Amino acid sequence: MATQNRRGANRQHQAKVSGFDGLMEKLSRLVMLVLFFTVLYGGKLVFDQLDKPLTKVMVGGDFNYMQQQELAELVNAEIDGGFLSVDLNRLQQVLNDHPWVDQVSIRRQWPSTLNVEVIEEVPIARWGEAGFLNRLGVELNITDNSTLHSLPVLRAEYGTSGEMMQHYQLLAELLLPTGLKLIEMQRDHMGAWRVQTNEGMELVLGREQIGEKIKRLALVWESGLNQQLKEIKTIDLRYPNGLAVAWKHGLSVGAHWNNKANAVSTVQG
């Protein structure tokens, strides 16, 4: 009987302990829940205190084709929150979608200022009769192009505007030693290239090894051909190791670059 009493007492004790542990666990959960909501509420209060209305929006950059005031109005129209809650990613996307915006940088300045820096697109060349291209060959939508007539013209019956811009930049750089400037570049339906220079001279380049041909021209140019600049009508570079020159008065000259002798030989035709 004594043994049974002890067992019953133990069970009662265990039940009390278990009940106490359960109560403590519930209290612990309640305390954690209260702390969570307290922190959440406190954080909201702090956020609301810091998320002051924007009092100043500054839009900067060097603008030739955009109006700063127009851009500022676009930014103000897209602001949908305070200092902390304004959606900068959305604002940046809206500005990047503007046809004249190349790059955008947006940052907050305490306590209530938003700084927006914009880099404007720069037209590098005309594209056909009415279009314009930036440095990546992306076509720009330009309504007032009255000040852009001096830009070089790129025309293509074959290839993309991006490819044309890449070749234009390459050829313009390779022509620097000659002093010649590219004012028009064409690519026909067969992929063959022709270039017009600022001196009224045409370069016939063919379809392949365009860079190598311009380098060859630079070598021949410095060897004396530059002295005849005003008399040259066309330079044909479609030869493996030479070129042919057509003069404005009708004669032609063939020039061959001898790599071993490091010299240019010419033959008048």
C-alpha positions as CSV (number, residue, x, y, z in Angstrom):
1,M,0.0,0.0,0.0
2,A,2.8,2.4,0.9
3,T,4.4,1.7,-2.5
4,Q,1.2,2.6,-4.3
5,N,0.9,5.8,-2.3
6,R,4.4,6.8,-3.2
7,R,3.7,6.1,-6.9
8,G,0.5,8.2,-6.8
9,A,2.4,11.0,-5.1
10,N,5.1,10.9,-7.8
11,R,2.5,11.1,-10.6
12,Q,0.8,14.0,-8.9
13,H,4.2,15.8,-8.6
14,Q,5.1,15.1,-12.2
15,A,1.7,16.4,-13.3
16,K,2.3,19.6,-11.3
17,V,5.7,20.0,-12.8
18,S,4.4,19.4,-16.3
19,G,1.7,21.9,-15.8
20,F,4.1,24.5,-14.4
21,D,6.4,23.9,-17.4
22,G,3.5,24.3,-19.8
23,L,2.5,27.5,-18.1
24,M,6.0,28.9,-18.3
25,E,6.2,28.0,-22.0
26,K,3.0,29.8,-22.7
27,L,4.1,32.9,-20.7
28,S,7.4,32.8,-22.6
29,R,5.6,32.8,-25.9
30,L,3.4,35.6,-24.8
31,V,6.4,37.7,-23.7
32,M,8.1,37.0,-27.0
33,L,5.0,38.0,-28.9
34,V,4.6,41.2,-26.8
35,L,8.3,42.1,-27.4
36,F,7.9,41.4,-31.2
37,F,4.9,43.7,-31.5
38,T,6.6,46.3,-29.3
39,V,9.8,46.3,-31.5
40,L,7.6,46.3,-34.6
41,Y,5.5,49.3,-33.4
42,G,8.7,51.1,-32.2
43,G,10.3,50.5,-35.6
44,K,7.3,51.9,-37.3
45,L,7.4,55.0,-35.1
46,V,11.1,55.5,-35.9
47,F,10.4,55.0,-39.6
48,D,7.6,57.4,-39.6
49,Q,9.7,60.0,-37.9
50,L,12.5,59.5,-40.4
51,D,10.3,59.2,-43.5
52,K,9.8,62.9,-43.8
53,P,8.2,64.4,-46.9
54,L,10.9,65.4,-49.5
55,T,11.4,69.1,-49.4
56,K,13.9,69.4,-52.2
57,V,14.5,67.4,-55.4
58,M,17.7,68.4,-57.2
59,V,18.2,67.4,-60.8
60,G,21.7,67.9,-62.3
61,G,23.6,67.2,-65.4
62,D,24.9,68.9,-68.6
63,F,22.0,69.1,-71.0
64,N,22.1,70.0,-74.7
65,Y,19.0,68.3,-75.9
66,M,16.8,68.0,-72.7
67,Q,15.3,70.7,-70.7
68,Q,16.3,70.6,-67.0
69,Q,12.9,71.9,-65.9
70,E,11.1,69.3,-68.0
71,L,13.2,66.5,-66.4
72,A,12.6,67.9,-62.9
73,E,8.8,67.9,-63.5
74,L,9.1,64.2,-64.6
75,V,11.0,63.3,-61.4
76,N,8.5,65.1,-59.2
77,A,5.5,63.5,-60.9
78,E,7.0,60.0,-60.2
79,I,7.8,60.5,-56.5
80,D,5.4,58.3,-54.5
81,G,6.7,58.5,-51.0
82,G,8.8,60.3,-48.4
83,F,12.6,60.3,-47.7
84,L,12.8,56.6,-46.9
85,S,9.7,55.2,-48.6
86,V,10.2,56.7,-52.1
87,D,10.8,53.9,-54.6
88,L,14.2,54.8,-56.1
89,N,14.3,51.7,-58.3
90,R,11.0,52.6,-60.0
91,L,12.1,56.2,-60.4
92,Q,15.4,55.1,-62.0
93,Q,13.6,52.9,-64.4
94,V,11.3,55.7,-65.5
95,L,14.2,58.0,-66.1
96,N,16.2,55.3,-68.0
97,D,13.2,54.8,-70.3
98,H,13.5,58.5,-71.4
99,P,14.9,58.5,-75.0
100,W,17.5,61.1,-74.1
101,V,18.8,59.6,-70.8
102,D,21.9,57.6,-71.0
103,Q,22.7,57.0,-67.3
104,V,21.0,58.0,-64.0
105,S,22.3,58.2,-60.4
106,I,19.9,58.8,-57.5
107,R,20.8,59.2,-53.9
108,R,19.1,60.5,-50.7
109,Q,20.6,63.4,-48.7
110,W,19.6,63.8,-45.1
111,P,17.2,65.0,-43.9
112,S,14.8,65.5,-46.9
113,T,16.6,66.0,-50.2
114,L,16.7,63.7,-53.2
115,N,19.7,64.2,-55.7
116,V,19.2,63.0,-59.3
117,E,22.2,63.1,-61.6
118,V,21.6,62.5,-65.3
119,I,24.0,61.8,-68.1
120,E,22.4,62.8,-71.4
121,E,22.6,60.7,-74.6
122,V,25.0,62.1,-77.2
123,P,24.3,61.7,-80.9
124,I,27.4,60.4,-82.6
125,A,26.3,60.1,-86.2
126,R,23.3,60.4,-88.5
127,W,21.6,57.2,-89.4
128,G,20.3,57.3,-93.0
129,E,18.2,60.3,-94.0
130,A,16.5,61.1,-90.7
131,G,17.8,59.0,-87.8
132,F,20.6,59.5,-85.3
133,L,22.7,57.0,-83.3
134,N,24.4,57.1,-80.0
135,R,27.8,55.6,-79.2
136,L,26.3,52.1,-78.9
137,G,24.5,52.3,-82.2
138,V,21.1,52.7,-80.6
139,E,18.8,55.0,-82.6
140,L,17.7,58.2,-80.9
141,N,14.4,59.9,-81.4
142,I,15.3,63.6,-82.1
143,T,12.6,66.0,-83.1
144,D,14.7,69.1,-83.4
145,N,17.9,68.1,-85.4
146,S,18.7,71.5,-86.8
147,T,22.0,71.6,-85.0
148,L,23.2,68.1,-86.0
149,H,23.7,68.4,-89.7
150,S,27.5,68.3,-89.3
151,L,27.5,64.8,-87.9
152,P,28.8,62.0,-90.1
153,V,26.3,59.9,-92.0
154,L,26.1,56.1,-91.7
155,R,24.1,54.2,-94.3
156,A,23.7,50.4,-94.4
157,E,21.9,48.0,-96.7
158,Y,23.5,45.2,-94.8
159,G,24.1,44.7,-91.1
160,T,22.8,46.5,-88.0
161,S,23.2,50.0,-86.6
162,G,25.3,48.6,-83.8
163,E,27.7,47.0,-86.3
164,M,27.9,50.3,-88.2
165,M,28.7,52.3,-85.1
166,Q,31.5,49.8,-84.1
167,H,33.1,50.1,-87.6
168,Y,32.7,53.9,-87.6
169,Q,34.5,54.3,-84.3
170,L,37.3,51.9,-85.4
171,L,37.8,53.6,-88.7
172,A,37.6,57.1,-87.2
173,E,40.4,56.2,-84.8
174,L,42.6,54.5,-87.4
175,L,42.3,57.5,-89.7
176,L,43.6,59.9,-87.0
177,P,47.3,59.6,-88.1
178,T,46.3,60.7,-91.6
179,G,44.3,63.8,-90.5
180,L,41.4,62.6,-92.6
181,K,37.9,62.8,-91.1
182,L,35.1,60.4,-92.0
183,I,32.0,62.2,-93.0
184,E,30.0,59.4,-94.6
185,M,30.3,55.6,-94.4
186,Q,28.2,53.2,-96.5
187,R,27.8,49.4,-96.5
188,D,26.0,48.0,-99.5
189,H,23.8,44.9,-99.8
190,M,26.9,42.7,-100.4
191,G,28.6,43.9,-97.2
192,A,31.2,46.1,-99.0
193,W,32.3,49.4,-97.4
194,R,32.9,52.8,-98.8
195,V,34.0,55.9,-96.9
196,Q,33.8,59.6,-97.8
197,T,36.3,61.9,-96.1
198,N,36.2,65.6,-95.3
199,E,38.5,66.4,-98.2
200,G,36.1,65.0,-100.8
201,M,38.1,61.8,-101.2
202,E,36.5,58.3,-101.3
203,L,38.0,55.2,-99.8
204,V,36.9,51.9,-101.3
205,L,37.4,49.2,-98.7
206,G,35.6,46.0,-99.8
207,R,34.2,43.5,-97.4
208,E,37.0,42.1,-95.3
209,Q,40.0,43.2,-93.2
210,I,38.8,46.8,-93.0
211,G,41.1,47.7,-90.1
212,E,44.2,46.3,-91.8
213,K,43.4,48.2,-95.0
214,I,43.2,51.5,-93.1
215,K,46.5,50.8,-91.4
216,R,48.1,50.1,-94.8
217,L,46.6,53.4,-96.0
218,A,48.2,55.2,-93.1
219,L,51.6,53.8,-94.0
220,V,51.4,54.8,-97.6
221,W,49.9,58.2,-96.7
222,E,52.9,59.1,-94.6
223,S,55.3,58.0,-97.4
224,G,54.2,60.9,-99.6
225,L,50.7,60.3,-100.8
226,N,49.5,63.0,-98.4
227,Q,51.3,65.6,-100.5
228,Q,48.7,64.9,-103.3
229,L,45.7,65.2,-101.1
230,K,43.9,67.9,-103.2
231,E,44.3,65.9,-106.4
232,I,43.0,62.5,-105.1
233,K,39.5,61.4,-106.1
234,T,39.4,57.8,-104.9
235,I,41.7,55.3,-103.1
236,D,40.9,51.7,-103.7
237,L,42.1,49.4,-100.9
238,R,40.7,46.1,-102.2
239,Y,44.1,44.7,-102.9
240,P,46.0,42.2,-100.8
241,N,49.2,44.3,-100.4
242,G,48.5,47.6,-102.1
243,L,46.1,50.2,-103.2
244,A,45.1,52.1,-106.3
245,V,44.7,55.9,-106.5
246,A,42.4,57.7,-109.0
247,W,43.2,61.3,-109.5
248,K,40.6,64.0,-110.1
249,H,42.2,64.8,-113.5
250,G,41.7,61.2,-114.7
251,L,45.0,59.4,-114.2
252,S,45.5,56.6,-111.7
253,V,48.4,55.4,-109.6
254,G,48.9,52.0,-108.0
255,A,50.9,51.8,-104.8
256,H,52.4,48.6,-103.3
257,W,53.7,48.3,-99.8
258,N,56.8,46.2,-99.5
259,N,57.0,44.9,-95.9
260,K,60.6,43.6,-96.3
261,A,62.0,46.8,-97.8
262,N,59.8,49.0,-95.6
263,A,59.0,51.1,-98.7
264,V,56.2,52.1,-101.0
265,S,56.4,51.7,-104.8
266,T,54.0,53.4,-107.1
267,V,53.1,52.8,-110.8
268,Q,51.2,55.4,-112.8
269,G,48.6,54.0,-115.1
